[in-house]
Amino acid sequence: MFNRILLCADASEHALRAADYVIALQKRLGTAIDLHLLNVQRPLSGYVSRFVGKGALQQHHQDSGLKVLERARARLDASGLPYTHHVLVGDPGKMISQYAKEKGCDTIVMGRRGVGSYTGGQLGSVAHKVLHEAEPPVVLVK
């Protein structure tokens, strides 16, 4: 059930706790996990692309995504848990669901709330969308 895990991270404390959850899960299971760490950057306004080249925009998203992933990567590195990291651009809920499907992930682990806007109550809008769109089970960490 937990062979290929997609860990979604933004700059929130919930995302760091999700990383801690995956580390603890791997220790309990005692088996190898194929872990994918993902950050999805929202596209910039269409006006920006008029004045900034495509290559510069791609580099901006990559740099921003890697910066966001620094804390989660530091925790994973300290634990010794191997992973691959990825930065995508688009609607986060849609991109997470699509990535999980394309990579054949067994489980998606993410923070219950991120740094974005809210859909309602205490559940973040990205988490809400992933819960409804993703095929594999989704574990939300508070």
SETI-733101 format. One line per field, with one value per residue: residue number from 1; x negated, y negated, z of N, C-alpha, C, O, CB in turn. Coordinates in Angstrom, 1 decimal. Glycine has a CB too. Layout:
BEGIN
seq NUM,... $
n_px X,... $
n_py Y,... $
n_pz Z,... $
ca_px X,... $
ca_py Y,... $
ca_pz Z,... $
c_px X,... $
c_py Y,... $
c_pz Z,... $
o_px X,... $
o_py Y,... $
o_pz Z,... $
cb_px X,... $
cb_py Y,... $
cb_pz Z,... $
// end
This chain:
BEGIN
seq 1,2,3,4,5,6,7,8,9,10,11,12,13,14,15,16,17,18,19,20,21,22,23,24,25,26,27,28,29,30,31,32,33,34,35,36,37,38,39,40,41,42,43,44,45,46,47,48,49,50,51,52,53,54,55,56,57,58,59,60,61,62,63,64,65,66,67,68,69,70,71,72,73,74,75,76,77,78,79,80,81,82,83,84,85,86,87,88,89,90,91,92,93,94,95,96,97,98,99,100,101,102,103,104,105,106,107,108,109,110,111,112,113,114,115,116,117,118,119,120,121,122,123,124,125,126,127,128,129,130,131,132,133,134,135,136,137,138,139,140,141,142 $
n_px -0.8,-2.0,-4.1,-4.9,-5.0,-3.6,-4.6,-3.5,-4.5,-4.5,-5.3,-4.3,-3.7,-2.2,-2.9,-5.5,-5.0,-3.8,-5.9,-7.4,-5.6,-5.8,-8.4,-8.4,-6.5,-7.9,-10.0,-8.4,-7.4,-9.7,-10.5,-11.6,-10.7,-9.4,-9.7,-8.3,-8.8,-7.0,-6.4,-4.1,-4.0,-2.1,-0.9,-2.2,-0.7,0.8,0.0,-2.6,-4.1,-4.2,-6.2,-8.4,-10.7,-10.0,-11.9,-13.1,-10.8,-10.3,-12.7,-12.3,-10.1,-11.1,-13.3,-11.8,-10.2,-12.1,-13.2,-11.0,-10.8,-13.1,-13.1,-11.6,-13.1,-15.5,-14.7,-14.1,-16.5,-18.1,-16.9,-17.7,-16.2,-15.6,-14.6,-13.0,-12.8,-10.5,-9.3,-6.4,-4.3,-1.2,2.3,2.5,4.1,5.1,2.6,1.3,3.0,2.9,0.2,-0.2,1.3,0.0,-2.5,-1.9,-1.3,-0.8,0.2,1.1,-0.4,0.1,0.1,2.8,3.7,2.4,0.3,2.0,5.3,8.5,11.0,13.1,13.9,11.5,10.0,7.8,7.9,6.5,6.0,8.6,9.5,7.7,8.5,11.0,10.4,8.2,7.0,5.6,5.5,5.6,3.7,4.1,2.3,2.3 $
n_py 1.2,-1.2,-1.8,-3.6,-6.9,-10.1,-13.0,-16.1,-19.4,-22.7,-25.9,-25.7,-24.9,-22.7,-21.2,-20.5,-18.8,-16.8,-15.8,-14.8,-12.8,-11.0,-10.2,-8.9,-6.9,-5.3,-4.4,-2.8,-0.9,0.2,0.9,0.2,-2.9,-4.4,-7.6,-10.6,-14.0,-16.9,-20.1,-22.5,-25.3,-28.2,-29.5,-32.6,-35.8,-36.5,-38.8,-39.1,-37.3,-38.6,-40.4,-39.0,-36.5,-33.1,-31.2,-32.5,-32.7,-30.0,-29.3,-31.0,-29.8,-27.3,-27.9,-29.2,-27.1,-25.2,-26.6,-26.7,-24.0,-23.5,-23.2,-20.9,-19.1,-19.2,-17.9,-15.4,-14.6,-14.6,-12.4,-10.3,-9.2,-8.3,-10.2,-11.7,-14.9,-17.3,-20.1,-21.6,-23.5,-25.1,-24.6,-23.8,-21.7,-20.2,-19.5,-18.0,-15.8,-14.8,-14.2,-12.2,-10.2,-9.8,-8.9,-6.6,-6.6,-5.2,-6.4,-9.7,-12.2,-15.0,-18.3,-19.4,-22.0,-24.6,-27.3,-28.8,-30.0,-29.5,-27.0,-26.5,-26.3,-24.4,-23.2,-23.3,-24.8,-23.5,-21.0,-20.2,-20.0,-18.0,-15.8,-15.3,-14.9,-13.2,-9.9,-7.9,-7.0,-9.7,-11.2,-13.4,-15.6,-17.1 $
n_pz 0.0,0.6,-1.3,-3.3,-2.7,-2.8,-1.7,-0.9,-0.8,0.6,1.8,4.4,7.9,8.2,6.0,6.6,8.8,7.5,6.1,8.2,9.1,6.9,7.2,9.7,9.1,7.2,8.9,10.6,8.8,7.8,5.3,1.9,0.4,-2.4,-2.8,-3.7,-3.8,-4.0,-5.3,-6.3,-8.3,-8.6,-11.7,-13.1,-13.6,-16.8,-17.9,-17.1,-18.6,-21.0,-20.8,-19.8,-20.7,-21.7,-20.8,-18.7,-17.0,-16.5,-15.1,-12.9,-11.6,-11.1,-9.3,-7.3,-6.4,-5.5,-3.4,-1.7,-1.1,0.5,3.4,3.8,2.4,3.8,6.2,5.2,4.2,6.5,7.7,6.2,4.3,1.0,-1.9,-4.7,-6.1,-7.3,-9.3,-10.3,-12.5,-12.3,-11.7,-8.4,-7.1,-9.3,-10.6,-8.7,-8.4,-11.1,-11.4,-9.5,-10.6,-13.1,-12.2,-10.9,-8.1,-4.9,-2.6,-1.5,0.4,2.4,3.8,5.8,5.6,3.6,2.5,1.0,0.0,1.6,1.4,3.1,6.5,8.2,6.2,3.6,0.3,-1.7,-0.6,-0.4,-3.1,-4.0,-2.5,-3.7,-6.4,-6.8,-7.5,-5.9,-2.4,0.0,2.5,5.0,6.9,10.1 $
ca_px 0.0,-2.8,-5.3,-5.2,-4.3,-3.7,-4.6,-3.3,-5.0,-4.6,-6.1,-3.5,-4.1,-1.5,-3.7,-6.7,-4.5,-3.5,-7.2,-7.7,-4.7,-6.3,-9.6,-7.9,-5.9,-9.0,-10.6,-7.5,-7.3,-11.0,-10.7,-11.9,-9.6,-9.7,-9.1,-8.3,-8.5,-6.4,-5.8,-3.4,-3.9,-1.0,-1.4,-2.2,0.3,0.5,-0.7,-4.1,-4.6,-4.3,-7.5,-9.5,-10.8,-9.6,-13.0,-13.2,-9.7,-10.6,-13.7,-11.7,-9.2,-12.0,-14.0,-10.8,-9.8,-13.2,-13.3,-9.9,-11.1,-14.3,-12.9,-11.2,-14.3,-16.4,-14.2,-14.2,-18.0,-18.6,-16.4,-18.3,-15.1,-15.8,-13.5,-13.2,-12.0,-9.9,-8.6,-5.5,-3.6,0.2,3.3,1.9,4.9,5.1,1.3,1.0,3.8,2.4,-1.2,0.0,1.8,-1.0,-3.6,-1.3,-1.5,0.2,0.8,0.7,-0.5,-0.1,0.7,4.3,3.8,1.1,0.2,3.0,6.6,9.3,12.2,14.0,13.5,10.0,9.5,7.3,8.6,5.7,6.3,10.0,9.5,7.0,9.4,12.1,9.9,7.1,7.4,5.1,5.9,5.0,3.5,4.0,1.6,2.5 $
ca_py 0.0,-2.4,-1.6,-4.9,-7.9,-11.4,-14.0,-17.4,-20.4,-24.1,-26.5,-25.7,-24.0,-21.4,-20.4,-19.9,-17.7,-15.7,-15.1,-14.0,-11.6,-10.0,-9.6,-8.0,-5.8,-4.5,-3.7,-1.8,0.1,0.9,1.3,-0.9,-3.7,-5.3,-8.8,-11.7,-15.2,-17.7,-21.5,-23.1,-26.7,-28.7,-30.3,-34.0,-36.5,-36.5,-40.1,-38.9,-36.6,-39.6,-41.1,-38.1,-35.4,-31.8,-30.6,-33.2,-32.3,-28.6,-29.4,-31.6,-28.8,-26.2,-28.5,-29.4,-25.7,-24.6,-27.4,-26.2,-22.6,-23.4,-22.7,-19.5,-18.3,-19.1,-16.9,-14.1,-14.3,-14.2,-11.1,-9.3,-8.6,-8.7,-10.7,-12.6,-16.1,-17.8,-21.3,-21.8,-24.8,-25.0,-24.6,-22.8,-20.5,-19.4,-19.0,-16.9,-14.6,-14.3,-13.7,-10.9,-9.2,-9.5,-8.1,-5.4,-6.7,-4.5,-7.3,-11.1,-12.7,-16.4,-19.0,-19.7,-23.4,-25.2,-28.8,-29.4,-30.4,-28.5,-26.6,-26.6,-25.7,-24.3,-22.4,-24.2,-24.6,-22.5,-19.7,-19.9,-19.6,-16.7,-14.8,-15.0,-14.6,-12.2,-8.5,-7.1,-7.6,-10.9,-11.3,-14.8,-15.7,-18.4 $
ca_pz 0.0,0.7,-2.0,-4.0,-2.0,-3.3,-0.6,-1.4,0.2,0.3,2.9,5.6,9.0,8.0,5.0,7.4,9.6,6.5,5.8,9.5,9.0,6.0,7.8,10.7,8.4,6.6,10.0,11.1,7.8,7.6,3.9,1.0,-0.1,-3.5,-2.3,-4.6,-3.1,-5.1,-5.0,-7.5,-8.3,-9.4,-12.8,-12.9,-14.4,-18.2,-18.2,-16.8,-19.8,-22.1,-20.6,-19.4,-21.6,-21.2,-20.1,-17.4,-16.2,-16.0,-14.1,-11.7,-11.0,-10.5,-8.2,-6.2,-5.9,-4.8,-2.2,-0.9,-0.7,1.3,4.7,3.8,1.9,4.9,7.1,4.6,4.1,7.8,8.1,5.3,3.4,-0.3,-2.5,-5.8,-5.9,-8.6,-9.2,-11.5,-12.6,-12.7,-10.6,-7.5,-6.9,-10.5,-10.9,-7.8,-8.8,-12.4,-11.2,-8.8,-11.6,-14.1,-11.6,-10.2,-6.7,-4.0,-1.6,-1.5,1.8,2.3,4.9,5.8,5.1,3.1,2.7,0.1,0.5,2.2,0.8,4.1,7.7,8.4,5.2,2.6,-1.0,-2.5,0.0,-0.7,-4.5,-4.2,-1.9,-4.6,-7.7,-6.9,-7.5,-4.7,-1.1,0.4,3.9,5.3,8.2,10.7 $
c_px -0.9,-4.1,-5.8,-4.3,-4.6,-3.5,-4.5,-3.7,-4.9,-5.4,-5.4,-4.1,-3.4,-2.3,-4.9,-6.2,-4.2,-4.8,-7.6,-6.9,-5.3,-7.6,-9.3,-7.3,-6.9,-9.7,-9.7,-7.4,-8.6,-11.3,-11.0,-10.6,-10.1,-9.0,-9.4,-7.9,-8.1,-6.0,-5.2,-3.3,-2.7,-1.5,-1.3,-1.1,-0.1,-0.2,-2.2,-4.7,-4.8,-5.7,-8.7,-9.5,-10.4,-10.7,-13.2,-12.0,-9.9,-11.6,-13.2,-10.9,-10.1,-12.7,-13.0,-10.4,-10.9,-13.4,-12.2,-10.2,-12.3,-14.1,-12.5,-12.3,-15.3,-16.0,-14.4,-15.7,-18.5,-18.1,-17.1,-17.4,-15.4,-14.5,-13.9,-12.3,-11.6,-9.2,-7.7,-4.9,-2.2,1.1,2.8,2.8,4.9,3.7,0.9,1.7,3.2,1.0,-1.1,0.4,0.7,-2.1,-3.1,-1.5,-0.4,0.9,0.2,0.7,-0.7,0.5,2.1,4.5,2.4,1.1,1.2,4.2,7.4,10.5,13.3,13.5,12.0,9.4,9.1,7.9,7.8,6.0,7.7,10.1,8.8,7.9,10.5,11.6,9.0,7.6,6.9,5.6,5.0,4.9,3.3,3.4,1.9,1.3 $
c_py -1.3,-2.2,-2.9,-6.0,-9.3,-12.4,-15.4,-18.4,-21.8,-24.7,-26.5,-24.7,-22.6,-20.5,-19.8,-18.7,-16.5,-15.0,-14.3,-12.7,-10.6,-9.4,-8.6,-6.7,-4.8,-3.7,-2.6,-0.6,0.9,1.4,0.0,-1.6,-4.4,-6.6,-9.9,-13.0,-16.2,-19.1,-21.9,-24.6,-27.2,-29.6,-31.8,-34.6,-36.5,-37.8,-39.9,-38.3,-37.5,-40.2,-40.3,-36.9,-34.0,-31.1,-31.2,-32.8,-30.9,-28.6,-30.0,-30.6,-27.7,-26.7,-28.7,-28.1,-25.1,-25.3,-26.9,-24.8,-22.5,-22.8,-21.3,-18.6,-18.2,-18.0,-15.5,-13.7,-13.9,-12.8,-10.0,-8.7,-9.1,-9.2,-11.4,-13.8,-16.7,-19.2,-21.4,-23.1,-24.5,-25.1,-23.5,-21.5,-19.6,-18.8,-17.9,-15.6,-14.0,-13.6,-12.3,-9.8,-8.8,-8.6,-6.9,-5.4,-5.9,-5.4,-8.7,-11.6,-14.2,-17.0,-19.3,-21.1,-23.9,-26.7,-29.5,-29.8,-29.2,-28.2,-26.8,-25.9,-25.6,-23.5,-23.3,-23.8,-23.6,-21.1,-19.2,-19.3,-18.3,-15.6,-14.4,-14.5,-13.4,-10.8,-7.7,-7.7,-8.8,-11.0,-12.8,-14.9,-17.1,-18.9 $
c_pz 0.0,0.0,-2.7,-3.4,-2.6,-2.1,-1.2,-0.4,-0.3,1.5,4.3,6.6,8.8,7.0,5.7,8.2,8.7,6.2,7.0,9.5,8.1,6.5,8.8,10.1,7.9,7.7,10.5,10.1,7.7,6.2,3.0,0.5,-1.3,-3.3,-3.4,-3.9,-4.2,-4.5,-6.3,-7.3,-9.1,-10.5,-12.5,-13.9,-15.9,-18.6,-18.0,-18.0,-21.0,-22.0,-20.2,-20.3,-20.9,-20.4,-18.7,-16.5,-15.6,-14.9,-12.8,-10.9,-10.4,-9.3,-7.0,-5.6,-5.1,-3.4,-1.2,-0.3,0.3,2.6,4.7,3.3,3.0,5.9,6.5,4.5,5.4,8.3,7.3,4.4,2.0,-1.0,-3.8,-5.6,-7.3,-8.3,-10.5,-11.4,-13.0,-11.5,-9.6,-7.3,-8.1,-10.8,-10.0,-8.1,-10.1,-12.2,-10.5,-9.7,-12.5,-13.5,-10.9,-8.7,-5.9,-3.1,-1.8,0.0,1.6,3.6,4.7,5.2,4.6,3.4,1.8,0.8,1.0,1.4,1.8,5.3,7.8,7.3,4.0,1.2,-1.8,-1.9,-0.4,-2.1,-4.7,-3.6,-2.9,-6.0,-7.8,-6.8,-6.3,-3.5,-0.7,1.9,4.2,6.7,8.8,11.4 $
o_px -0.5,-5.2,-7.0,-3.1,-5.8,-2.5,-5.5,-3.3,-5.1,-6.1,-5.8,-4.8,-4.0,-2.3,-5.3,-6.9,-4.3,-4.9,-8.1,-7.3,-5.3,-7.8,-9.9,-7.5,-6.8,-10.0,-10.3,-7.4,-8.5,-12.2,-10.7,-9.6,-11.2,-7.8,-10.5,-6.8,-8.9,-5.4,-5.8,-2.8,-2.4,-2.5,-0.4,-0.7,-1.3,-0.9,-3.0,-5.8,-5.6,-6.3,-9.8,-8.4,-10.4,-10.4,-13.4,-12.2,-9.6,-11.5,-13.5,-11.0,-9.9,-12.8,-13.4,-10.3,-10.6,-13.7,-12.4,-9.8,-12.6,-14.8,-13.0,-12.5,-15.9,-16.8,-14.8,-16.0,-19.3,-18.8,-17.0,-17.7,-15.3,-13.5,-15.1,-11.2,-12.4,-8.6,-8.3,-4.9,-2.0,0.7,2.8,2.2,4.8,3.7,0.3,1.1,3.1,0.8,-1.7,0.0,0.6,-2.7,-4.0,-1.9,0.8,2.0,-0.9,1.7,-1.6,1.2,2.6,5.5,1.4,1.8,1.2,4.3,6.9,11.1,14.4,12.8,11.3,8.2,9.9,8.3,8.5,6.3,7.9,10.8,9.4,7.9,10.8,12.4,8.9,8.6,7.6,6.1,3.9,5.9,2.3,3.9,1.7,1.3 $
o_py -2.3,-2.5,-3.2,-6.0,-9.6,-12.4,-15.8,-18.3,-22.1,-23.9,-27.1,-23.8,-21.6,-19.3,-18.6,-17.7,-15.4,-13.8,-13.2,-11.7,-9.4,-8.2,-7.5,-5.6,-3.6,-2.6,-1.5,0.6,2.1,2.1,-1.1,-0.9,-5.0,-6.8,-10.1,-13.0,-16.5,-19.2,-21.8,-25.1,-26.6,-30.3,-32.3,-33.9,-36.6,-37.8,-40.5,-38.7,-37.2,-40.6,-40.7,-36.3,-33.9,-30.5,-30.5,-32.7,-30.6,-27.8,-29.5,-30.4,-27.3,-26.0,-28.4,-27.9,-24.5,-24.7,-26.7,-24.5,-21.4,-21.9,-20.5,-17.5,-17.1,-17.2,-14.6,-12.5,-12.9,-12.1,-8.8,-7.8,-10.4,-8.7,-11.7,-13.6,-16.5,-19.4,-21.3,-23.8,-23.8,-25.5,-22.3,-20.4,-18.4,-17.6,-16.9,-14.6,-12.7,-12.6,-11.3,-8.7,-7.6,-7.8,-6.1,-4.4,-5.9,-5.1,-8.9,-11.4,-14.7,-16.4,-19.5,-21.3,-23.5,-27.2,-30.8,-29.9,-28.1,-29.1,-27.3,-24.9,-26.6,-23.2,-24.1,-22.7,-22.8,-20.2,-18.1,-18.4,-17.4,-14.5,-13.2,-13.9,-12.7,-10.5,-7.0,-8.9,-8.9,-10.8,-13.4,-14.2,-18.1,-20.0 $
o_pz -0.6,0.5,-2.6,-3.5,-3.0,-1.5,-1.8,0.8,-1.5,2.2,5.2,6.3,9.1,7.1,5.4,8.3,9.1,6.1,6.9,9.9,8.4,6.3,8.9,10.6,8.0,7.6,10.8,10.5,7.5,6.0,3.5,0.2,-1.2,-3.6,-3.8,-3.4,-5.1,-3.5,-7.4,-6.4,-10.2,-10.4,-11.8,-14.8,-16.2,-19.6,-18.8,-18.4,-21.9,-23.0,-20.2,-20.6,-19.7,-19.4,-17.7,-15.2,-14.5,-13.9,-11.7,-9.7,-9.2,-8.3,-5.9,-4.3,-4.0,-2.4,0.0,0.8,0.8,3.0,5.5,3.8,3.1,6.4,7.2,4.7,5.5,9.0,7.7,3.6,1.8,-0.6,-4.0,-5.1,-8.2,-7.2,-11.6,-10.4,-14.0,-10.5,-10.1,-7.4,-8.0,-11.2,-10.4,-8.2,-10.2,-12.8,-10.9,-9.6,-12.8,-14.2,-10.4,-8.1,-6.3,-2.7,-2.3,0.7,0.9,4.3,3.6,4.5,5.2,4.2,1.7,2.0,0.8,0.8,1.5,5.2,7.6,7.4,3.5,1.0,-2.5,-2.7,-0.7,-2.4,-5.4,-4.2,-3.0,-6.7,-8.9,-6.1,-5.7,-3.4,-1.1,2.6,3.7,7.7,8.1,12.0 $
cb_px 0.9,-3.1,-5.1,-5.0,-4.7,-2.7,-5.8,-1.8,-6.4,-3.1,-6.4,-2.1,-3.8,-0.1,-4.2,-7.3,-3.3,-2.9,-8.3,-7.4,-3.3,-6.6,-10.5,-7.0,-5.0,-10.0,-10.9,-6.1,-6.9,-11.0,-9.5,-12.8,-8.9,-9.3,-9.7,-7.4,-9.7,-5.3,-7.0,-2.0,-5.3,0.0,-0.6,-3.5,0.5,1.8,-0.2,-4.3,-3.8,-3.2,-7.2,-9.3,-12.2,-9.2,-14.3,-13.2,-8.4,-11.0,-14.9,-10.8,-8.3,-13.1,-14.6,-9.6,-9.4,-14.5,-13.1,-8.6,-11.3,-14.9,-11.8,-10.0,-14.9,-16.6,-12.7,-13.6,-18.7,-18.0,-14.9,-19.0,-13.7,-16.5,-12.7,-13.0,-12.7,-8.9,-9.5,-4.5,-4.3,0.4,4.8,1.7,6.3,5.5,0.3,1.4,5.3,2.3,-2.0,1.0,3.0,-1.6,-4.3,-2.0,-1.5,-0.5,0.4,1.6,-1.6,0.7,-0.1,4.9,4.4,0.9,-1.2,3.2,7.4,9.7,12.3,15.4,14.0,9.8,10.5,5.8,8.6,4.2,6.2,10.9,8.8,5.6,10.0,12.9,9.3,6.1,6.9,3.6,5.7,5.7,2.3,5.3,0.1,3.6 $
cb_py 0.0,-2.8,-0.5,-4.8,-8.0,-11.8,-13.8,-17.7,-20.1,-24.8,-27.9,-25.3,-24.6,-21.7,-21.3,-20.9,-18.1,-16.3,-16.2,-14.8,-12.1,-10.7,-10.8,-8.6,-6.3,-5.4,-4.7,-2.3,-0.5,2.0,2.1,-0.5,-4.7,-4.6,-9.2,-11.5,-15.7,-17.1,-22.4,-22.5,-27.3,-29.6,-30.0,-34.7,-37.9,-36.4,-41.2,-38.1,-35.4,-40.6,-42.2,-37.8,-35.3,-30.9,-30.7,-34.7,-32.3,-27.7,-30.2,-32.8,-28.2,-25.8,-29.9,-30.1,-24.8,-24.7,-28.9,-26.2,-21.8,-24.8,-23.6,-19.3,-19.0,-20.4,-17.1,-14.1,-15.6,-15.3,-11.0,-8.3,-9.0,-7.6,-11.7,-11.8,-17.2,-16.8,-22.6,-20.6,-25.8,-23.6,-24.3,-23.4,-20.9,-20.3,-20.1,-17.3,-15.0,-15.5,-14.6,-11.1,-9.8,-10.8,-9.0,-4.2,-8.2,-3.4,-6.8,-12.0,-12.0,-17.0,-20.3,-19.5,-24.4,-24.9,-29.2,-28.5,-31.1,-28.8,-25.2,-26.1,-24.3,-23.6,-21.3,-24.1,-25.9,-22.8,-19.7,-21.1,-20.7,-16.8,-15.3,-16.2,-15.8,-12.4,-7.8,-7.1,-6.5,-12.2,-10.4,-15.6,-15.4,-18.3 $
cb_pz 1.2,2.2,-3.1,-5.6,-0.5,-4.4,0.4,-1.9,0.5,0.2,2.5,5.3,10.3,7.4,3.9,8.3,10.4,5.2,5.6,10.7,8.5,4.6,8.4,11.7,7.3,5.8,11.1,11.3,6.5,8.6,3.3,-0.2,1.0,-4.9,-1.0,-5.9,-2.2,-5.8,-4.5,-7.7,-8.9,-8.5,-14.1,-13.2,-13.9,-19.0,-17.3,-15.6,-20.1,-22.1,-19.5,-17.9,-22.1,-22.4,-20.9,-17.6,-17.0,-17.2,-14.6,-12.1,-12.0,-11.6,-8.5,-6.7,-7.1,-5.6,-2.4,-1.7,-1.9,1.5,5.5,2.8,0.7,5.7,7.5,3.2,3.6,8.9,7.9,6.1,3.9,-1.2,-1.6,-7.2,-5.0,-9.2,-9.1,-11.5,-13.5,-13.4,-11.1,-6.2,-6.6,-11.7,-10.8,-6.3,-9.0,-13.4,-10.3,-7.6,-12.3,-14.6,-10.6,-10.8,-6.2,-3.3,-0.2,-2.4,2.6,1.1,5.2,7.1,6.2,1.7,2.4,-1.0,-0.6,3.7,0.3,3.7,7.8,9.7,4.6,2.5,-1.7,-2.4,1.5,-0.5,-5.3,-3.5,-0.6,-4.8,-8.4,-5.8,-8.8,-4.7,0.0,-0.2,4.4,5.3,8.1,11.7 $
// end
